[in-house]
């Protein structure tokens, strides 16, 4: 992001970080037999979070890079893409070693480094690395899309056709990361590209045409819901079906409107305390929070460490297997990650 940060976008991403960490805790520790609400909560969050992150990434690319000459920003764009790839390497290796207790051997590591192995709960990270690299390669056409939302919508509609690709014939890991496959779990770049290109066009037109964006999002969700209803089942997620990609559009728009409303709340006058600082900080450092929380959860799940196993009284007497208990421990985990980040930043020498 550039110095012209959009506070509402940081709040938007912060809410998504909290939702994703909460979903991960439910997936690792939630007890579906005792608490049936765990399943629909997971499905709702899974449906919303990744497309919304892709949309936010498109907004960030538009604001931070596409308003400037390529020669000024290519270095930062490459650095951001490599940072996401590095986060995948760390998270993926940690999942195999800490969660699955596999040996920390060269074969384990090299398969991940070469993208021949895409470990669970880390597979979303290569997508953002690829979006970053594609933003560099397609810098000029994406810059033109920035002020042409109709064009962006057309490109997005064409990308949706990729949901009908014969996934069963795609065996390559590399192709799977780009266009999807049934041989392993990925978040393919092409199928979710509508959120990316619309995110690129959104910042330049949002204030003047916000109602149009909301109406289009509602229509997309209605279309996805109709397809899912006719099929009589939850849409396929890996690889993504057309209904799965279309359904979260209205949720993304609603969450973005919520973030914009929250960002307008003035700080508390006494002490000038801004209650949104923690959420905004998570959005500004979303990659760190997602990686740090993954490392903690992989370690706890791999070593069978549960912070609360029995029901008790009070806030901390909630078992982590329940939706409310998982929410409590999500807050604890995010606060711990934030405290570690504060410790590191507080030791940096101050600039004169």
C-alpha positions as CSV (number, residue, x, y, z in Angstrom):
1,X,0.0,0.0,0.0
2,X,1.1,3.5,-0.6
3,X,1.1,6.5,1.7
4,X,-2.5,7.2,0.6
5,X,-3.9,4.4,2.7
6,X,-7.6,3.8,2.6
7,X,-8.7,3.2,6.2
8,X,-11.9,1.4,5.3
9,X,-9.9,-1.0,3.2
10,X,-7.7,-1.8,6.1
11,X,-10.7,-2.3,8.3
12,X,-12.2,-4.5,5.6
13,X,-9.2,-6.7,5.6
14,X,-9.0,-6.8,9.3
15,X,-12.5,-8.1,9.6
16,X,-11.6,-10.8,7.0
17,X,-8.4,-11.8,9.0
18,X,-10.5,-12.2,12.1
19,X,-13.1,-14.3,10.2
20,X,-10.4,-16.5,8.7
21,X,-8.6,-17.2,11.9
22,X,-12.0,-18.0,13.6
23,X,-12.8,-20.4,10.8
24,X,-9.4,-22.1,11.1
25,X,-10.0,-22.6,14.9
26,X,-13.4,-24.1,14.2
27,X,-11.9,-26.4,11.5
28,X,-9.1,-27.6,13.8
29,X,-10.9,-27.8,17.1
30,X,-14.7,-27.5,16.5
31,X,-16.8,-30.4,17.6
32,X,-19.6,-30.8,15.0
33,X,-21.3,-33.6,16.9
34,X,-21.8,-31.6,20.0
35,X,-22.2,-28.2,18.3
36,X,-23.9,-28.6,14.9
37,X,-23.7,-24.8,14.3
38,X,-20.0,-25.3,13.6
39,X,-20.6,-26.6,10.0
40,X,-22.8,-23.8,8.7
41,X,-20.4,-21.2,10.2
42,X,-17.4,-22.8,8.5
43,X,-19.3,-22.9,5.2
44,X,-20.4,-19.3,5.4
45,X,-16.9,-18.1,6.2
46,X,-15.2,-20.2,3.6
47,X,-17.7,-18.9,1.0
48,X,-17.0,-15.3,1.9
49,X,-13.4,-14.8,3.0
50,X,-11.1,-15.8,0.0
51,X,-13.1,-13.9,-2.7
52,X,-13.2,-10.9,-0.4
53,X,-9.5,-11.0,0.1
54,X,-9.0,-11.2,-3.7
55,X,-11.2,-8.2,-4.1
56,X,-9.3,-6.3,-1.4
57,X,-6.0,-7.3,-3.1
58,X,-7.3,-5.8,-6.4
59,X,-8.2,-2.6,-4.5
60,X,-4.7,-2.4,-3.0
61,X,-3.0,-3.0,-6.4
62,X,-5.1,-0.2,-7.9
63,X,-4.4,2.3,-5.2
64,X,-0.7,1.5,-4.5
65,X,0.6,0.7,-8.0
66,X,-1.6,1.4,-10.9
67,X,-1.7,5.1,-10.3
68,X,2.1,5.4,-10.8
69,X,4.5,4.5,-13.6
70,X,5.6,0.9,-13.8
71,X,9.3,1.9,-13.4
72,X,8.5,3.4,-10.0
73,X,6.6,0.4,-8.5
74,X,7.8,-2.8,-10.1
75,X,10.3,-3.4,-7.3
76,X,7.6,-3.1,-4.6
77,X,5.2,-5.3,-6.6
78,X,7.8,-8.0,-7.0
79,X,8.6,-7.8,-3.3
80,X,5.0,-8.1,-2.3
81,X,4.6,-11.2,-4.5
82,X,7.7,-12.8,-3.2
83,X,6.5,-12.1,0.4
84,X,3.3,-14.0,-0.2
85,X,5.3,-16.9,-1.7
86,X,7.7,-16.9,1.2
87,X,4.7,-17.0,3.6
88,X,3.4,-20.0,1.8
89,X,6.7,-21.8,2.1
90,X,6.8,-21.2,5.9
91,X,3.1,-22.1,6.4
92,X,3.3,-25.1,4.2
93,X,6.4,-26.5,5.8
94,X,5.0,-25.8,9.2
95,X,1.8,-27.7,8.3
96,X,3.7,-30.8,7.2
97,X,6.1,-30.8,10.1
98,X,4.1,-29.4,13.0
99,X,0.6,-30.5,12.2
100,X,1.2,-33.8,10.4
101,X,4.5,-34.6,12.3
102,X,6.4,-35.4,9.1
103,X,10.2,-35.3,9.2
104,X,11.8,-32.0,8.5
105,X,13.6,-33.6,5.5
106,X,14.9,-32.3,2.2
107,X,12.2,-34.1,0.3
108,X,9.4,-32.6,2.4
109,X,10.9,-29.1,2.0
110,X,11.8,-29.3,-1.7
111,X,8.4,-30.5,-2.8
112,X,6.9,-27.4,-1.2
113,X,9.5,-25.1,-2.5
114,X,9.0,-26.4,-6.0
115,X,5.2,-26.1,-5.6
116,X,4.8,-29.9,-6.1
117,X,3.1,-30.1,-2.7
118,X,0.4,-27.6,-1.7
119,X,-0.2,-28.2,2.0
120,X,-3.6,-27.5,3.6
121,X,-4.5,-24.2,5.2
122,X,-1.7,-22.6,3.2
123,X,-3.0,-23.1,-0.4
124,X,-4.5,-19.6,-0.6
125,X,-1.1,-17.9,-0.3
126,X,0.3,-18.9,-3.8
127,X,-2.8,-17.4,-5.3
128,X,-1.8,-13.9,-4.0
129,X,1.8,-14.4,-5.2
130,X,0.5,-15.2,-8.6
131,X,-1.9,-12.2,-8.6
132,X,1.0,-10.1,-7.8
133,X,3.2,-11.4,-10.6
134,X,0.3,-11.2,-13.1
135,X,-0.2,-7.6,-12.0
136,X,3.3,-6.9,-13.1
137,X,3.0,-8.8,-16.4
138,X,-0.4,-7.2,-17.2
139,X,0.3,-3.8,-15.8
140,X,-0.8,-1.7,-18.8
141,X,-4.1,-3.4,-19.5
142,X,-4.9,-3.5,-15.7
143,X,-4.2,0.2,-15.6
144,X,-6.7,0.8,-18.3
145,X,-9.3,-1.3,-16.5
146,X,-8.9,0.8,-13.4
147,X,-11.1,3.6,-14.7
148,X,-13.3,1.4,-16.9
149,X,-15.6,-0.7,-14.6
150,X,-17.7,-1.9,-17.6
151,X,-14.6,-3.4,-19.2
152,X,-13.6,-4.9,-15.8
153,X,-17.0,-6.5,-15.5
154,X,-16.7,-7.9,-19.0
155,X,-13.3,-9.4,-18.3
156,X,-14.7,-10.8,-15.1
157,X,-17.6,-12.4,-16.9
158,X,-15.2,-14.1,-19.4
159,X,-13.1,-15.4,-16.5
160,X,-16.2,-17.0,-15.0
161,X,-16.4,-19.3,-18.0
162,X,-13.3,-21.0,-16.7
163,X,-15.5,-22.6,-14.0
164,X,-16.6,-25.0,-16.8
165,X,-13.1,-26.3,-17.6
166,X,-12.7,-30.1,-17.6
167,X,-10.8,-30.1,-14.2
168,X,-10.4,-33.8,-14.2
169,X,-8.0,-33.6,-17.2
170,X,-5.7,-31.1,-15.4
171,X,-3.0,-33.0,-13.6
172,X,-0.1,-30.4,-13.4
173,X,0.3,-28.7,-10.1
174,X,1.3,-25.5,-11.8
175,X,-1.7,-25.4,-14.1
176,X,-3.9,-26.3,-11.2
177,X,-2.8,-23.1,-9.4
178,X,-3.8,-21.1,-12.4
179,X,-6.9,-22.8,-13.7
180,X,-7.9,-25.4,-11.2
181,X,-7.7,-29.2,-10.9
182,X,-9.2,-32.1,-9.0
183,X,-5.9,-33.8,-8.2
184,X,-5.2,-31.4,-5.3
185,X,-6.7,-28.5,-3.4
186,X,-5.9,-25.0,-4.8
187,X,-7.5,-21.6,-5.1
188,X,-7.1,-21.1,-8.9
189,X,-6.3,-17.6,-10.0
190,X,-8.5,-17.5,-13.1
191,X,-11.8,-18.6,-11.5
192,X,-11.5,-15.9,-8.8
193,X,-10.2,-13.3,-11.2
194,X,-13.6,-11.4,-11.4
195,X,-13.1,-10.3,-7.8
196,X,-9.6,-9.1,-8.6
197,X,-10.4,-7.1,-11.7
198,X,-13.5,-5.6,-10.1
199,X,-11.4,-4.7,-7.1
200,X,-9.0,-2.9,-9.4
201,X,-11.9,-0.8,-10.9
202,X,-13.6,-0.2,-7.6
203,X,-11.5,2.6,-6.0
204,X,-11.9,5.1,-8.8
205,X,-15.7,4.7,-9.1
206,X,-16.9,3.6,-5.7
207,X,-18.1,7.0,-4.4
208,X,-20.1,7.9,-7.6
209,X,-21.5,4.5,-8.4
210,X,-21.7,2.6,-5.1
211,X,-25.4,1.7,-5.6
212,X,-24.6,0.1,-8.9
213,X,-21.8,-2.0,-7.4
214,X,-24.2,-3.2,-4.6
215,X,-27.0,-4.0,-7.1
216,X,-24.6,-6.0,-9.4
217,X,-23.3,-7.9,-6.3
218,X,-26.8,-8.8,-5.3
219,X,-27.6,-10.0,-8.8
220,X,-24.5,-12.2,-8.8
221,X,-25.4,-13.7,-5.4
222,X,-29.0,-14.3,-6.6
223,X,-27.7,-16.1,-9.7
224,X,-25.4,-18.3,-7.6
225,X,-28.2,-19.1,-5.1
226,X,-30.5,-20.1,-7.9
227,X,-27.9,-22.4,-9.4
228,X,-27.2,-23.9,-5.9
229,X,-31.0,-24.3,-5.3
230,X,-31.5,-26.1,-8.6
231,X,-28.6,-28.5,-7.9
232,X,-29.9,-29.1,-4.4
233,X,-26.5,-29.1,-2.7
234,X,-23.7,-26.9,-1.5
235,X,-21.7,-25.7,-4.5
236,X,-18.4,-27.3,-5.2
237,X,-15.5,-25.5,-3.6
238,X,-12.4,-27.4,-4.8
239,X,-12.2,-26.7,-7.7
240,X,-14.7,-23.8,-7.6
241,X,-18.0,-24.1,-9.4
242,X,-19.8,-21.1,-10.9
243,X,-22.2,-21.0,-8.0
244,X,-19.4,-21.0,-5.5
245,X,-17.7,-18.0,-7.1
246,X,-20.9,-16.0,-7.6
247,X,-22.6,-16.6,-4.2
248,X,-20.3,-14.4,-2.0
249,X,-20.6,-11.2,-4.1
250,X,-23.3,-9.7,-2.0
251,X,-21.5,-10.7,1.2
252,X,-18.3,-9.0,0.0
253,X,-20.3,-5.8,-0.8
254,X,-22.1,-5.9,2.6
255,X,-18.8,-6.4,4.5
256,X,-17.2,-3.6,2.5
257,X,-20.1,-1.2,3.4
258,X,-19.8,-2.2,7.1
259,X,-16.0,-1.5,6.9
260,X,-16.7,1.9,5.4
261,X,-19.3,2.7,8.1
262,X,-17.0,1.6,10.9
263,X,-14.1,3.7,9.5
264,X,-16.2,6.8,9.8
265,X,-16.6,6.4,13.6
266,X,-14.7,9.2,15.3
267,X,-12.1,8.3,18.0
268,X,-13.1,8.5,21.6
269,X,-12.4,12.2,22.6
270,X,-11.0,11.4,26.0
271,X,-7.5,10.3,25.2
272,X,-8.2,10.2,21.5
273,X,-8.5,6.4,21.6
274,X,-9.5,4.9,18.3
275,X,-11.3,1.6,18.9
276,X,-10.7,0.5,15.3
277,X,-6.9,0.5,15.7
278,X,-6.6,-3.2,16.4
279,X,-8.8,-4.2,13.4
280,X,-7.1,-1.7,11.2
281,X,-3.7,-3.0,12.3
282,X,-4.7,-6.6,11.4
283,X,-5.8,-5.4,8.0
284,X,-2.6,-3.5,7.4
285,X,-0.5,-6.5,8.4
286,X,-2.9,-9.3,7.2
287,X,-0.2,-11.6,5.9
288,X,1.6,-11.5,9.3
289,X,-1.5,-12.3,11.3
290,X,-2.5,-15.2,8.9
291,X,1.0,-16.7,9.0
292,X,1.5,-16.3,12.7
293,X,-1.9,-17.7,13.6
294,X,-1.3,-20.7,11.3
295,X,2.0,-21.5,13.0
296,X,0.3,-21.5,16.4
297,X,-2.7,-23.5,15.3
298,X,-0.5,-26.1,13.5
299,X,1.6,-26.5,16.7
300,X,-1.5,-26.9,18.9
301,X,-3.3,-29.3,16.6
302,X,-0.2,-31.4,15.9
303,X,0.7,-31.7,19.7
304,X,-3.0,-32.0,20.7
305,X,-2.8,-28.9,22.8
306,X,-6.3,-27.5,23.7
307,X,-6.6,-24.5,25.9
308,X,-10.0,-25.5,27.4
309,X,-11.5,-29.0,27.3
310,X,-14.4,-28.7,29.8
311,X,-17.3,-26.4,30.4
312,X,-16.9,-24.0,33.2
313,X,-18.2,-20.6,34.4
314,X,-17.3,-17.3,33.0
315,X,-15.8,-16.2,29.7
316,X,-12.9,-18.5,29.8
317,X,-14.9,-21.5,30.8
318,X,-16.1,-22.0,27.2
319,X,-14.7,-25.0,25.4
320,X,-12.8,-24.2,22.2
321,X,-14.9,-26.9,20.4
322,X,-18.0,-24.6,20.6
323,X,-18.6,-21.6,18.3
324,X,-18.6,-19.2,21.2
325,X,-15.5,-20.7,22.8
326,X,-13.7,-20.7,19.5
327,X,-14.6,-17.0,19.2
328,X,-13.1,-16.2,22.6
329,X,-9.9,-18.0,21.8
330,X,-9.8,-16.3,18.4
331,X,-9.6,-13.0,20.3
332,X,-6.9,-14.4,22.5
333,X,-4.8,-15.6,19.6
334,X,-5.1,-12.4,17.6
335,X,-4.2,-10.3,20.7
336,X,-1.2,-12.5,21.3
337,X,-0.1,-12.1,17.6
338,X,-0.6,-8.3,18.0
339,X,1.4,-8.2,21.2
340,X,4.3,-10.0,19.5
341,X,4.2,-7.5,16.6
342,X,4.2,-4.6,19.1
343,X,7.2,-6.0,20.9
344,X,9.1,-6.2,17.6
345,X,8.1,-2.7,16.4
346,X,8.8,-1.2,19.8
347,X,12.5,-2.3,19.7
348,X,13.1,-0.5,16.4
349,X,15.2,2.6,16.7
350,X,13.1,5.7,16.4
351,X,13.6,8.0,13.4
352,X,14.8,11.5,14.2
